[in-house]
Amino acid sequence: MDIHVIEPHQITEAQRALWVSMMTVQQTTDSPFFHPEYAAAIGGFRKQVRVAVVTEQSQPVA
């Protein structure tokens, strides 16, 4: 497992799409606060905001 910490504006379209699809599967993350657009919006004002991208064998898992 690898964890990459990036700034919200570095999220690719593929990562954003996967993030949104993962939100629809897990109801515990059904909140605007867990949405990639929220991370991007807050990241525009707060420069210390980061997002973790978790991969296993080069495939994103979280």
Biopython code that builds the backbone (N, CA, C, O; Angstrom):
import numpy as np
from Bio.PDB.StructureBuilder import StructureBuilder

atoms = [
    (1, "MET", "N", (0.849, -1.165, 0.000)),
    (1, "MET", "CA", (0.000, 0.000, 0.000)),
    (1, "MET", "C", (0.898, 1.232, 0.000)),
    (1, "MET", "O", (1.863, 1.313, 0.760)),
    (2, "ASP", "N", (0.569, 2.176, -0.853)),
    (2, "ASP", "CA", (1.277, 3.447, -0.922)),
    (2, "ASP", "C", (0.290, 4.572, -0.646)),
    (2, "ASP", "O", (-0.866, 4.517, -1.066)),
    (3, "ILE", "N", (0.756, 5.582, 0.058)),
    (3, "ILE", "CA", (-0.064, 6.754, 0.350)),
    (3, "ILE", "C", (0.670, 7.979, -0.171)),
    (3, "ILE", "O", (1.811, 8.243, 0.207)),
    (4, "HIS", "N", (0.007, 8.716, -1.034)),
    (4, "HIS", "CA", (0.563, 9.944, -1.591)),
    (4, "HIS", "C", (-0.284, 11.106, -1.087)),
    (4, "HIS", "O", (-1.508, 11.094, -1.224)),
    (5, "VAL", "N", (0.354, 12.092, -0.513)),
    (5, "VAL", "CA", (-0.350, 13.265, -0.008)),
    (5, "VAL", "C", (-0.161, 14.393, -1.019)),
    (5, "VAL", "O", (0.964, 14.776, -1.341)),
    (6, "ILE", "N", (-1.279, 14.913, -1.510)),
    (6, "ILE", "CA", (-1.238, 15.943, -2.544)),
    (6, "ILE", "C", (-2.144, 17.109, -2.163)),
    (6, "ILE", "O", (-2.966, 17.006, -1.253)),
    (7, "GLU", "N", (-1.978, 18.203, -2.869)),
    (7, "GLU", "CA", (-2.873, 19.347, -2.701)),
    (7, "GLU", "C", (-4.135, 19.101, -3.537)),
    (7, "GLU", "O", (-4.073, 18.434, -4.570)),
    (8, "PRO", "N", (-5.275, 19.635, -3.096)),
    (8, "PRO", "CA", (-6.526, 19.364, -3.809)),
    (8, "PRO", "C", (-6.492, 19.709, -5.297)),
    (8, "PRO", "O", (-7.120, 19.017, -6.098)),
    (9, "HIS", "N", (-5.778, 20.756, -5.680)),
    (9, "HIS", "CA", (-5.753, 21.126, -7.100)),
    (9, "HIS", "C", (-4.954, 20.132, -7.940)),
    (9, "HIS", "O", (-4.992, 20.202, -9.168)),
    (10, "GLN", "N", (-4.230, 19.207, -7.302)),
    (10, "GLN", "CA", (-3.456, 18.201, -8.022)),
    (10, "GLN", "C", (-4.252, 16.933, -8.329)),
    (10, "GLN", "O", (-3.742, 16.032, -8.996)),
    (11, "ILE", "N", (-5.479, 16.855, -7.858)),
    (11, "ILE", "CA", (-6.315, 15.681, -8.108)),
    (11, "ILE", "C", (-6.646, 15.626, -9.597)),
    (11, "ILE", "O", (-7.116, 16.607, -10.173)),
    (12, "THR", "N", (-6.401, 14.488, -10.204)),
    (12, "THR", "CA", (-6.709, 14.328, -11.629)),
    (12, "THR", "C", (-8.207, 14.096, -11.822)),
    (12, "THR", "O", (-8.924, 13.799, -10.867)),
    (13, "GLU", "N", (-8.665, 14.232, -13.046)),
    (13, "GLU", "CA", (-10.078, 13.962, -13.344)),
    (13, "GLU", "C", (-10.424, 12.506, -13.049)),
    (13, "GLU", "O", (-11.513, 12.215, -12.552)),
    (14, "ALA", "N", (-9.514, 11.598, -13.350)),
    (14, "ALA", "CA", (-9.754, 10.174, -13.070)),
    (14, "ALA", "C", (-9.866, 9.940, -11.566)),
    (14, "ALA", "O", (-10.738, 9.190, -11.126)),
    (15, "GLN", "N", (-9.003, 10.566, -10.776)),
    (15, "GLN", "CA", (-9.071, 10.426, -9.321)),
    (15, "GLN", "C", (-10.362, 11.027, -8.787)),
    (15, "GLN", "O", (-10.997, 10.458, -7.899)),
    (16, "ARG", "N", (-10.751, 12.176, -9.327)),
    (16, "ARG", "CA", (-11.987, 12.840, -8.893)),
    (16, "ARG", "C", (-13.198, 11.952, -9.197)),
    (16, "ARG", "O", (-14.084, 11.806, -8.355)),
    (17, "ALA", "N", (-13.239, 11.367, -10.377)),
    (17, "ALA", "CA", (-14.356, 10.492, -10.755)),
    (17, "ALA", "C", (-14.412, 9.261, -9.860)),
    (17, "ALA", "O", (-15.493, 8.846, -9.441)),
    (18, "LEU", "N", (-13.256, 8.678, -9.566)),
    (18, "LEU", "CA", (-13.215, 7.517, -8.685)),
    (18, "LEU", "C", (-13.670, 7.890, -7.284)),
    (18, "LEU", "O", (-14.417, 7.142, -6.652)),
    (19, "TRP", "N", (-13.225, 9.041, -6.794)),
    (19, "TRP", "CA", (-13.610, 9.529, -5.470)),
    (19, "TRP", "C", (-15.131, 9.642, -5.386)),
    (19, "TRP", "O", (-15.734, 9.160, -4.427)),
    (20, "VAL", "N", (-15.746, 10.267, -6.365)),
    (20, "VAL", "CA", (-17.201, 10.437, -6.365)),
    (20, "VAL", "C", (-17.902, 9.084, -6.437)),
    (20, "VAL", "O", (-18.907, 8.876, -5.756)),
    (21, "SER", "N", (-17.391, 8.165, -7.247)),
    (21, "SER", "CA", (-18.023, 6.846, -7.342)),
    (21, "SER", "C", (-17.891, 6.077, -6.034)),
    (21, "SER", "O", (-18.799, 5.333, -5.663)),
    (22, "MET", "N", (-16.784, 6.245, -5.334)),
    (22, "MET", "CA", (-16.614, 5.590, -4.034)),
    (22, "MET", "C", (-17.593, 6.159, -3.011)),
    (22, "MET", "O", (-18.062, 5.439, -2.130)),
    (23, "MET", "N", (-17.901, 7.450, -3.126)),
    (23, "MET", "CA", (-18.857, 8.073, -2.208)),
    (23, "MET", "C", (-20.249, 7.483, -2.372)),
    (23, "MET", "O", (-20.980, 7.357, -1.390)),
    (24, "THR", "N", (-20.628, 7.119, -3.585)),
    (24, "THR", "CA", (-21.969, 6.584, -3.814)),
    (24, "THR", "C", (-22.122, 5.174, -3.262)),
    (24, "THR", "O", (-23.233, 4.739, -2.961)),
    (25, "VAL", "N", (-21.007, 4.460, -3.130)),
    (25, "VAL", "CA", (-21.037, 3.090, -2.619)),
    (25, "VAL", "C", (-21.085, 3.079, -1.094)),
    (25, "VAL", "O", (-21.768, 2.247, -0.497)),
    (26, "GLN", "N", (-20.363, 4.000, -0.469)),
    (26, "GLN", "CA", (-20.288, 4.040, 0.990)),
    (26, "GLN", "C", (-21.164, 5.171, 1.515)),
    (26, "GLN", "O", (-20.833, 6.345, 1.350)),
    (27, "GLN", "N", (-22.258, 4.826, 2.134)),
    (27, "GLN", "CA", (-23.180, 5.836, 2.630)),
    (27, "GLN", "C", (-22.596, 6.645, 3.781)),
    (27, "GLN", "O", (-23.084, 7.738, 4.070)),
    (28, "THR", "N", (-21.569, 6.135, 4.436)),
    (28, "THR", "CA", (-20.965, 6.879, 5.545)),
    (28, "THR", "C", (-20.251, 8.133, 5.057)),
    (28, "THR", "O", (-19.981, 9.038, 5.847)),
    (29, "THR", "N", (-19.945, 8.196, 3.770)),
    (29, "THR", "CA", (-19.285, 9.382, 3.223)),
    (29, "THR", "C", (-20.250, 10.241, 2.414)),
    (29, "THR", "O", (-19.821, 11.096, 1.639)),
    (30, "ASP", "N", (-21.536, 10.020, 2.588)),
    (30, "ASP", "CA", (-22.554, 10.776, 1.866)),
    (30, "ASP", "C", (-22.763, 12.137, 2.530)),
    (30, "ASP", "O", (-23.785, 12.387, 3.169)),
    (31, "SER", "N", (-21.781, 12.995, 2.365)),
    (31, "SER", "CA", (-21.808, 14.329, 2.953)),
    (31, "SER", "C", (-21.040, 15.271, 2.037)),
    (31, "SER", "O", (-20.041, 14.867, 1.440)),
    (32, "PRO", "N", (-21.479, 16.502, 1.915)),
    (32, "PRO", "CA", (-20.731, 17.445, 1.082)),
    (32, "PRO", "C", (-19.302, 17.662, 1.583)),
    (32, "PRO", "O", (-18.421, 18.022, 0.803)),
    (33, "PHE", "N", (-19.073, 17.449, 2.864)),
    (33, "PHE", "CA", (-17.738, 17.652, 3.429)),
    (33, "PHE", "C", (-16.727, 16.623, 2.932)),
    (33, "PHE", "O", (-15.521, 16.850, 3.038)),
    (34, "PHE", "N", (-17.189, 15.504, 2.396)),
    (34, "PHE", "CA", (-16.301, 14.469, 1.866)),
    (34, "PHE", "C", (-16.155, 14.549, 0.346)),
    (34, "PHE", "O", (-15.492, 13.698, -0.247)),
    (35, "HIS", "N", (-16.748, 15.531, -0.282)),
    (35, "HIS", "CA", (-16.732, 15.645, -1.743)),
    (35, "HIS", "C", (-15.431, 16.300, -2.219)),
    (35, "HIS", "O", (-14.918, 17.203, -1.558)),
    (36, "PRO", "N", (-14.898, 15.856, -3.353)),
    (36, "PRO", "CA", (-13.662, 16.456, -3.857)),
    (36, "PRO", "C", (-13.802, 17.947, -4.169)),
    (36, "PRO", "O", (-12.824, 18.689, -4.080)),
    (37, "GLU", "N", (-14.996, 18.388, -4.530)),
    (37, "GLU", "CA", (-15.195, 19.815, -4.806)),
    (37, "GLU", "C", (-15.056, 20.636, -3.529)),
    (37, "GLU", "O", (-14.572, 21.768, -3.561)),
    (38, "TYR", "N", (-15.482, 20.065, -2.408)),
    (38, "TYR", "CA", (-15.323, 20.750, -1.127)),
    (38, "TYR", "C", (-13.841, 20.880, -0.795)),
    (38, "TYR", "O", (-13.383, 21.945, -0.381)),
    (39, "ALA", "N", (-13.097, 19.798, -0.975)),
    (39, "ALA", "CA", (-11.651, 19.839, -0.718)),
    (39, "ALA", "C", (-10.986, 20.888, -1.601)),
    (39, "ALA", "O", (-10.117, 21.629, -1.141)),
    (40, "ALA", "N", (-11.388, 20.953, -2.858)),
    (40, "ALA", "CA", (-10.810, 21.933, -3.780)),
    (40, "ALA", "C", (-11.168, 23.361, -3.369)),
    (40, "ALA", "O", (-10.325, 24.257, -3.419)),
    (41, "ALA", "N", (-12.415, 23.567, -2.964)),
    (41, "ALA", "CA", (-12.848, 24.905, -2.557)),
    (41, "ALA", "C", (-12.099, 25.375, -1.314)),
    (41, "ALA", "O", (-11.602, 26.501, -1.274)),
    (42, "ILE", "N", (-12.020, 24.527, -0.313)),
    (42, "ILE", "CA", (-11.313, 24.898, 0.911)),
    (42, "ILE", "C", (-9.823, 25.047, 0.632)),
    (42, "ILE", "O", (-9.168, 25.931, 1.185)),
    (43, "GLY", "N", (-9.290, 24.186, -0.225)),
    (43, "GLY", "CA", (-7.883, 24.280, -0.594)),
    (43, "GLY", "C", (-7.544, 25.587, -1.285)),
    (43, "GLY", "O", (-6.391, 26.018, -1.260)),
    (44, "GLY", "N", (-8.527, 26.223, -1.900)),
    (44, "GLY", "CA", (-8.306, 27.521, -2.522)),
    (44, "GLY", "C", (-8.092, 28.638, -1.524)),
    (44, "GLY", "O", (-7.496, 29.663, -1.853)),
    (45, "PHE", "N", (-8.580, 28.446, -0.292)),
    (45, "PHE", "CA", (-8.443, 29.455, 0.754)),
    (45, "PHE", "C", (-7.404, 29.082, 1.802)),
    (45, "PHE", "O", (-6.723, 29.946, 2.354)),
    (46, "ARG", "N", (-7.293, 27.794, 2.066)),
    (46, "ARG", "CA", (-6.390, 27.307, 3.118)),
    (46, "ARG", "C", (-5.278, 26.501, 2.466)),
    (46, "ARG", "O", (-5.506, 25.372, 2.030)),
    (47, "LYS", "N", (-4.109, 27.050, 2.395)),
    (47, "LYS", "CA", (-3.002, 26.421, 1.663)),
    (47, "LYS", "C", (-2.477, 25.146, 2.324)),
    (47, "LYS", "O", (-1.730, 24.401, 1.689)),
    (48, "GLN", "N", (-2.843, 24.875, 3.575)),
    (48, "GLN", "CA", (-2.352, 23.670, 4.246)),
    (48, "GLN", "C", (-3.236, 22.445, 4.006)),
    (48, "GLN", "O", (-2.936, 21.372, 4.530)),
    (49, "VAL", "N", (-4.307, 22.572, 3.236)),
    (49, "VAL", "CA", (-5.203, 21.444, 2.963)),
    (49, "VAL", "C", (-4.496, 20.432, 2.065)),
    (49, "VAL", "O", (-3.868, 20.791, 1.069)),
    (50, "ARG", "N", (-4.614, 19.160, 2.442)),
    (50, "ARG", "CA", (-4.022, 18.074, 1.669)),
    (50, "ARG", "C", (-5.030, 16.940, 1.547)),
    (50, "ARG", "O", (-5.963, 16.826, 2.343)),
    (51, "VAL", "N", (-4.823, 16.104, 0.533)),
    (51, "VAL", "CA", (-5.661, 14.936, 0.279)),
    (51, "VAL", "C", (-4.741, 13.734, 0.175)),
    (51, "VAL", "O", (-3.684, 13.808, -0.452)),
    (52, "ALA", "N", (-5.136, 12.628, 0.786)),
    (52, "ALA", "CA", (-4.356, 11.390, 0.684)),
    (52, "ALA", "C", (-4.920, 10.530, -0.441)),
    (52, "ALA", "O", (-6.127, 10.305, -0.523)),
    (53, "VAL", "N", (-4.032, 10.055, -1.303)),
    (53, "VAL", "CA", (-4.403, 9.125, -2.369)),
    (53, "VAL", "C", (-3.751, 7.794, -2.024)),
    (53, "VAL", "O", (-2.525, 7.686, -1.990)),
    (54, "VAL", "N", (-4.573, 6.784, -1.770)),
    (54, "VAL", "CA", (-4.076, 5.471, -1.355)),
    (54, "VAL", "C", (-4.142, 4.524, -2.550)),
    (54, "VAL", "O", (-5.179, 4.401, -3.202)),
    (55, "THR", "N", (-3.025, 3.857, -2.827)),
    (55, "THR", "CA", (-2.977, 2.901, -3.936)),
    (55, "THR", "C", (-2.412, 1.572, -3.454)),
    (55, "THR", "O", (-1.623, 1.513, -2.511)),
    (56, "GLU", "N", (-2.834, 0.516, -4.125)),
    (56, "GLU", "CA", (-2.282, -0.827, -3.930)),
    (56, "GLU", "C", (-1.921, -1.359, -5.297)),
    (56, "GLU", "O", (-2.776, -1.448, -6.179)),
    (57, "GLN", "N", (-0.667, -1.710, -5.479)),
    (57, "GLN", "CA", (-0.170, -2.188, -6.771)),
    (57, "GLN", "C", (-0.534, -1.201, -7.882)),
    (57, "GLN", "O", (-1.007, -1.587, -8.951)),
    (58, "SER", "N", (-0.303, 0.059, -7.604)),
    (58, "SER", "CA", (-0.535, 1.180, -8.531)),
    (58, "SER", "C", (-2.005, 1.427, -8.857)),
    (58, "SER", "O", (-2.305, 2.234, -9.737)),
    (59, "GLN", "N", (-2.923, 0.758, -8.176)),
    (59, "GLN", "CA", (-4.358, 0.962, -8.388)),
    (59, "GLN", "C", (-4.935, 1.730, -7.201)),
    (59, "GLN", "O", (-4.721, 1.330, -6.057)),
    (60, "PRO", "N", (-5.663, 2.824, -7.444)),
    (60, "PRO", "CA", (-6.241, 3.582, -6.336)),
    (60, "PRO", "C", (-7.275, 2.764, -5.573)),
    (60, "PRO", "O", (-8.104, 2.076, -6.170)),
    (61, "VAL", "N", (-7.216, 2.847, -4.248)),
    (61, "VAL", "CA", (-8.183, 2.143, -3.404)),
    (61, "VAL", "C", (-8.892, 3.089, -2.446)),
    (61, "VAL", "O", (-9.939, 2.736, -1.904)),
    (62, "ALA", "N", (-8.356, 4.265, -2.227)),
    (62, "ALA", "CA", (-8.998, 5.255, -1.348)),
    (62, "ALA", "C", (-8.385, 6.610, -1.571)),
    (62, "ALA", "O", (-8.784, 7.582, -0.929)),
]
sb = StructureBuilder()
sb.init_structure("model")
sb.init_model(0)
sb.init_chain("A")
sb.init_seg("    ")
for serial, (resi, resn, name, xyz) in enumerate(atoms, 1):
    if name == "N":
        sb.init_residue(resn, " ", resi, " ")
    sb.init_atom(name, np.array(xyz, "f"), 0.0, 1.0, " ", f" {name:<3s}", serial, name[0])
structure = sb.get_structure()
